Amino acid sequence: MNATHPTKEQVRAYLDQRGRAHLPPPSPDEIRRRLDWRCERPAPSSGLPAAIFLPPTLIHLGALMVLAWICLPFMPIDRR
């Protein structure tokens, strides 16, 4: 969920203005509206789990590990 937040200066100016008004505090929805603070729902995913889209770096690492295990029996052994 993405949210936009007001700057510190906007919040301070709003609180300063509210302090001088001598009115009861507004509802949270009214505060969000005045400060342009809203939450946006992310777009629905395609339904496929993200785990099947491995980053290329992990695929490369896996290929190198398989190659190392295949070549391991053919490596010369240094026995001193």
DSSP file (Angstrom, degrees, kcal/mol; ACC not computed):
  #  RESIDUE AA STRUCTURE BP1 BP2  ACC     N-H-->O    O-->H-N    N-H-->O    O-->H-N    TCO  KAPPA ALPHA  PHI   PSI    X-CA   Y-CA   Z-CA
    1    1 A M              0   0    0      0, 0.0     2,-0.4     0, 0.0    40,-0.2   0.000 360.0 360.0 360.0 123.6    0.0    0.0    0.0
    2    2 A N  E     -A   40   0A   0     38,-1.6    38,-3.1     2,-0.0     2,-0.4  -0.748 360.0-173.3 -93.1 139.3    1.5    3.3   -1.1
    3    3 A A  E     -A   39   0A   0     -2,-0.4     2,-0.5    36,-0.2    36,-0.2  -0.991  18.2-142.2-133.6 141.0    0.8    6.4    1.0
    4    4 A T        -     0   0    0     34,-1.8    34,-0.3    -2,-0.4    -2,-0.0  -0.873  21.4-160.4 -99.4 136.1    1.6   10.0    0.4
    5    5 A H        -     0   0    0     -2,-0.5     2,-0.1    32,-0.1    32,-0.0  -0.903  17.3-117.3-116.9 143.6    2.6   11.9    3.6
    6    6 A P        -     0   0    0      0, 0.0    30,-0.1     0, 0.0    29,-0.0  -0.368  37.8-102.3 -72.1 158.5    2.6   15.7    4.1
    7    7 A T     >  -     0   0    0      1,-0.1     4,-2.0    -2,-0.1     5,-0.2  -0.308  29.8-109.0 -74.0 165.4    5.8   17.5    4.8
    8    8 A K  H  > S+     0   0    0      1,-0.2     4,-2.7     2,-0.2     5,-0.2   0.879 120.5  54.9 -62.1 -37.4    6.8   18.5    8.3
    9    9 A E  H  > S+     0   0    0      1,-0.2     4,-2.6     2,-0.2    -1,-0.2   0.901 106.8  50.1 -64.5 -39.9    6.2   22.1    7.4
   10   10 A Q  H  > S+     0   0    0      2,-0.2     4,-2.3     1,-0.2    -1,-0.2   0.913 112.2  47.4 -63.7 -42.3    2.7   21.4    6.2
   11   11 A V  H  X S+     0   0    0     -4,-2.0     4,-2.8     2,-0.2     5,-0.2   0.925 112.8  48.5 -66.3 -43.9    1.9   19.6    9.4
   12   12 A R  H  X S+     0   0    0     -4,-2.7     4,-2.5     2,-0.2    -2,-0.2   0.921 112.5  48.2 -62.2 -43.7    3.3   22.4   11.6
   13   13 A A  H  X S+     0   0    0     -4,-2.6     4,-2.4     2,-0.2    -1,-0.2   0.908 112.9  48.9 -63.2 -40.9    1.4   25.0    9.6
   14   14 A Y  H  X S+     0   0    0     -4,-2.3     4,-2.6     2,-0.2    -2,-0.2   0.931 113.0  46.1 -64.7 -45.3   -1.8   23.0    9.9
   15   15 A L  H  X S+     0   0    0     -4,-2.8     4,-2.2     2,-0.2    -2,-0.2   0.875 112.3  51.5 -65.9 -36.4   -1.4   22.5   13.7
   16   16 A D  H  X S+     0   0    0     -4,-2.5     4,-1.3    -5,-0.2    -1,-0.2   0.925 111.7  46.7 -64.6 -44.0   -0.5   26.2   14.1
   17   17 A Q  H  X S+     0   0    0     -4,-2.4     4,-0.8     1,-0.2     3,-0.2   0.901 113.0  49.5 -63.1 -42.1   -3.6   27.2   12.2
   18   18 A R  H >X S+     0   0    0     -4,-2.6     4,-0.7     1,-0.2     3,-0.5   0.856 105.6  57.7 -67.1 -34.3   -5.8   24.7   14.2
   19   19 A G  H 3< S+     0   0    0     -4,-2.2     3,-0.3     1,-0.2    -1,-0.2   0.839 108.5  45.7 -65.5 -31.9   -4.3   26.0   17.5
   20   20 A R  H 3< S+     0   0    0     -4,-1.3    -1,-0.2    -3,-0.2    -2,-0.2   0.629 100.2  69.9 -84.0 -13.4   -5.5   29.5   16.8
   21   21 A A  H << S-     0   0    0     -4,-0.8    -1,-0.2    -3,-0.5    -2,-0.2   0.764  82.7-149.8 -79.1 -24.9   -9.0   28.4   15.6
   22   22 A H     <  +     0   0    0     -4,-0.7    -3,-0.1    -3,-0.3    -2,-0.1   0.888  52.4 128.2  54.6  42.9  -10.3   27.4   19.1
   23   23 A L        -     0   0    0     -5,-0.5    -1,-0.2     1,-0.1    -2,-0.1  -0.835  69.6 -88.8-119.8 160.5  -12.6   24.8   17.6
   24   24 A P        -     0   0    0      0, 0.0    -1,-0.1     0, 0.0    -3,-0.0  -0.346  59.8 -87.8 -64.3 153.0  -12.9   21.1   18.4
   25   25 A P        -     0   0    0      0, 0.0     2,-0.0     0, 0.0    -7,-0.0  -0.317  45.5-117.5 -64.2 144.4  -10.5   18.9   16.4
   26   26 A P        -     0   0    0      0, 0.0     5,-0.0     0, 0.0    -3,-0.0  -0.240  37.9 -84.7 -75.0 169.7  -11.7   17.7   13.0
   27   27 A S     >  -     0   0    0      1,-0.1     4,-2.1     4,-0.0     3,-0.3  -0.320  38.5-110.2 -69.7 157.2  -12.2   14.1   12.1
   28   28 A P  H  > S+     0   0    0      0, 0.0     4,-2.5     0, 0.0     5,-0.2   0.863 120.1  55.6 -57.0 -35.8   -9.2   12.0   10.9
   29   29 A D  H  > S+     0   0    0      1,-0.2     4,-2.2     2,-0.2     5,-0.1   0.900 107.0  49.1 -64.4 -39.3  -10.8   11.9    7.4
   30   30 A E  H  > S+     0   0    0     -3,-0.3     4,-2.4     2,-0.2    -1,-0.2   0.890 110.6  50.5 -66.8 -38.9  -11.0   15.7    7.3
   31   31 A I  H  X S+     0   0    0     -4,-2.1     4,-2.2     2,-0.2    -2,-0.2   0.932 111.2  48.4 -63.5 -45.0   -7.3   16.0    8.4
   32   32 A R  H  X>S+     0   0    0     -4,-2.5     5,-2.7     1,-0.2     4,-0.5   0.899 111.6  50.3 -62.2 -39.6   -6.3   13.6    5.7
   33   33 A R  H ><5S+     0   0    0     -4,-2.2     3,-0.7     3,-0.2    -2,-0.2   0.928 112.0  46.4 -64.7 -44.9   -8.3   15.5    3.1
   34   34 A R  H 3<5S+     0   0    0     -4,-2.4    -1,-0.2     1,-0.2    -2,-0.2   0.844 117.8  42.2 -67.9 -33.4   -6.8   18.9    4.0
   35   35 A L  H 3<5S-     0   0    0     -4,-2.2    -1,-0.2    -5,-0.2    -2,-0.2   0.414 108.4-123.2 -92.9   2.5   -3.2   17.5    4.1
   36   36 A D  T <<5 +     0   0    0     -3,-0.7     2,-0.7    -4,-0.5    -3,-0.2   0.921  56.0 156.3  56.0  47.6   -3.7   15.5    0.9
   37   37 A W      < +     0   0    0     -5,-2.7     2,-0.3    -6,-0.2    -1,-0.2  -0.910  12.0 158.5-108.5 108.5   -2.8   12.3    2.7
   38   38 A R        -     0   0    0     -2,-0.7   -34,-1.8   -34,-0.3     2,-0.4  -0.926  35.5-133.3-134.0 156.3   -4.2    9.3    1.0
   39   39 A C  E     -A    3   0A   0     -2,-0.3     2,-0.5   -36,-0.2   -36,-0.2  -0.901  18.3-158.5-108.6 136.4   -3.6    5.6    0.8
   40   40 A E  E     -A    2   0A   0    -38,-3.1   -38,-1.6    -2,-0.4    -2,-0.0  -0.953  15.0-130.6-117.1 132.6   -3.6    3.8   -2.6
   41   41 A R        -     0   0    0     -2,-0.5     2,-0.0   -40,-0.2   -38,-0.0  -0.595  30.4-113.7 -77.1 137.9   -4.1    0.1   -3.0
   42   42 A P        -     0   0    0      0, 0.0     3,-0.1     0, 0.0    -1,-0.1  -0.349  39.0 -93.3 -68.6 155.0   -1.5   -1.6   -5.2
   43   43 A A        -     0   0    0      1,-0.1     0, 0.0    -2,-0.0     0, 0.0  -0.391  51.2 -95.5 -65.4 143.9   -2.7   -3.1   -8.5
   44   44 A P        -     0   0    0      0, 0.0    -1,-0.1     0, 0.0     2,-0.0  -0.330  43.3-118.5 -62.4 143.1   -3.7   -6.7   -8.2
   45   45 A S        -     0   0    0      1,-0.1     0, 0.0    -3,-0.1     0, 0.0  -0.224  25.0-103.5 -77.4 171.7   -0.9   -9.1   -9.2
   46   46 A S        -     0   0    0      2,-0.2    -1,-0.1     1,-0.1     0, 0.0   0.543  54.6-109.1 -75.0  -5.6   -1.1  -11.5  -12.1
   47   47 A G  S    S+     0   0    0      1,-0.4    -1,-0.1     0, 0.0    -2,-0.0   0.244  83.1 119.2  96.9 -13.6   -1.7  -14.4   -9.7
   48   48 A L  S    S-     0   0    0      1,-0.1    -1,-0.4     2,-0.0    -2,-0.2  -0.687  71.6-110.4 -85.6 138.3    1.7  -16.0  -10.2
   49   49 A P    >   -     0   0    0      0, 0.0     3,-1.2     0, 0.0     4,-0.3  -0.394  18.1-130.4 -66.7 144.1    3.9  -16.3   -7.1
   50   50 A A  G >  S+     0   0    0      1,-0.2     3,-1.3     2,-0.2    -2,-0.0   0.698  98.4  76.8 -68.0 -18.8    6.9  -14.0   -7.2
   51   51 A A  G 3  S+     0   0    0      1,-0.3    -1,-0.2     3,-0.1     3,-0.1   0.770  85.2  61.3 -66.6 -25.1    9.2  -16.9   -6.3
   52   52 A I  G <  S+     0   0    0     -3,-1.2     2,-1.0     1,-0.2    -1,-0.3   0.681  92.4  69.5 -77.5 -13.5    9.1  -18.3   -9.8
   53   53 A F  S <  S-     0   0    0     -3,-1.3    -1,-0.2    -4,-0.3    -3,-0.0  -0.632  75.5-177.4-100.5  73.6   10.6  -15.1  -11.1
   54   54 A L        -     0   0    0     -2,-1.0    -3,-0.1    -3,-0.1    -2,-0.0  -0.441  32.9-104.6 -72.1 143.1   14.1  -15.5   -9.7
   55   55 A P    >>  -     0   0    0      0, 0.0     4,-1.6     0, 0.0     3,-0.8  -0.352  29.7-114.9 -63.6 149.1   16.5  -12.7  -10.3
   56   56 A P  H 3> S+     0   0    0      0, 0.0     4,-2.6     0, 0.0     5,-0.2   0.806 113.7  62.4 -57.1 -30.7   19.2  -13.5  -12.9
   57   57 A T  H 3> S+     0   0    0      1,-0.2     4,-2.5     2,-0.2     5,-0.1   0.911 104.0  46.9 -63.3 -41.9   21.9  -13.3  -10.3
   58   58 A L  H <> S+     0   0    0     -3,-0.8     4,-2.3     2,-0.2    -1,-0.2   0.878 111.9  50.5 -67.8 -37.0   20.4  -16.3   -8.3
   59   59 A I  H  X S+     0   0    0     -4,-1.6     4,-2.3     2,-0.2    -2,-0.2   0.920 111.3  48.8 -65.6 -43.0   20.0  -18.3  -11.5
   60   60 A H  H  X S+     0   0    0     -4,-2.6     4,-2.3     2,-0.2    -2,-0.2   0.925 111.0  50.0 -61.6 -46.0   23.6  -17.6  -12.4
   61   61 A L  H  X S+     0   0    0     -4,-2.5     4,-2.2     1,-0.2    -2,-0.2   0.910 110.3  50.4 -59.9 -43.4   24.8  -18.6   -9.0
   62   62 A G  H  X S+     0   0    0     -4,-2.3     4,-2.2     1,-0.2    -1,-0.2   0.899 109.5  50.6 -62.4 -41.5   22.8  -21.8   -9.1
   63   63 A A  H  X S+     0   0    0     -4,-2.3     4,-2.3     1,-0.2    -1,-0.2   0.906 110.3  49.7 -64.0 -41.3   24.3  -22.7  -12.5
   64   64 A L  H  X S+     0   0    0     -4,-2.3     4,-2.4     2,-0.2    -1,-0.2   0.884 109.9  51.2 -64.7 -38.2   27.8  -22.1  -11.2
   65   65 A M  H  X S+     0   0    0     -4,-2.2     4,-2.3     2,-0.2    -2,-0.2   0.912 110.3  48.7 -66.1 -41.6   27.2  -24.3   -8.2
   66   66 A V  H  X S+     0   0    0     -4,-2.2     4,-2.1     2,-0.2    -2,-0.2   0.924 112.1  49.2 -63.0 -44.1   25.9  -27.2  -10.4
   67   67 A L  H  X S+     0   0    0     -4,-2.3     4,-2.2     1,-0.2    -2,-0.2   0.901 110.1  51.1 -62.4 -41.2   28.9  -26.9  -12.6
   68   68 A A  H  X S+     0   0    0     -4,-2.4     4,-1.2     1,-0.2    -1,-0.2   0.904 110.6  48.6 -63.3 -41.1   31.2  -26.9   -9.6
   69   69 A W  H  < S+     0   0    0     -4,-2.3    -1,-0.2     1,-0.2    -2,-0.2   0.856 111.6  49.8 -68.5 -33.9   29.6  -30.1   -8.2
   70   70 A I  H  < S+     0   0    0     -4,-2.1    -2,-0.2     1,-0.2    -1,-0.2   0.903 116.0  41.7 -69.3 -40.1   29.8  -31.8  -11.6
   71   71 A C  H >< S+     0   0    0     -4,-2.2     3,-1.2     1,-0.2     4,-0.4   0.608  91.1  90.3 -82.9 -12.6   33.5  -30.9  -12.0
   72   72 A L  G >< S+     0   0    0     -4,-1.2     3,-1.3     1,-0.3    -1,-0.2   0.865  82.3  53.2 -56.9 -42.8   34.5  -31.7   -8.4
   73   73 A P  G 3  S+     0   0    0      0, 0.0    -1,-0.3     0, 0.0    -2,-0.1   0.760 107.9  53.3 -66.0 -20.6   35.4  -35.4   -8.9
   74   74 A F  G <  S+     0   0    0     -3,-1.2    -2,-0.2    -4,-0.2    -3,-0.1   0.439  82.4 110.2 -93.9   0.0   37.7  -34.5  -11.8
   75   75 A M  S <  S-     0   0    0     -3,-1.3     2,-0.1    -4,-0.4    -3,-0.0  -0.555  76.4-110.7 -76.1 137.4   39.8  -31.9   -9.8
   76   76 A P        -     0   0    0      0, 0.0     2,-0.5     0, 0.0    -1,-0.1  -0.407  27.7-132.3 -67.3 144.9   43.3  -33.0   -8.9
   77   77 A I        -     0   0    0     -2,-0.1     2,-0.9     2,-0.0     0, 0.0  -0.868   8.2-146.0-101.6 126.3   43.9  -33.7   -5.3
   78   78 A D        +     0   0    0     -2,-0.5     2,-0.7     2,-0.0     0, 0.0  -0.804  22.1 178.7 -93.8 102.7   47.0  -32.1   -3.7
   79   79 A R              0   0    0     -2,-0.9    -2,-0.0     1,-0.1     0, 0.0  -0.908 360.0 360.0-109.3 109.5   48.3  -34.6   -1.1
   80   80 A R              0   0    0     -2,-0.7    -1,-0.1     0, 0.0    -2,-0.0   0.377 360.0 360.0-105.6 360.0   51.5  -33.5    0.6
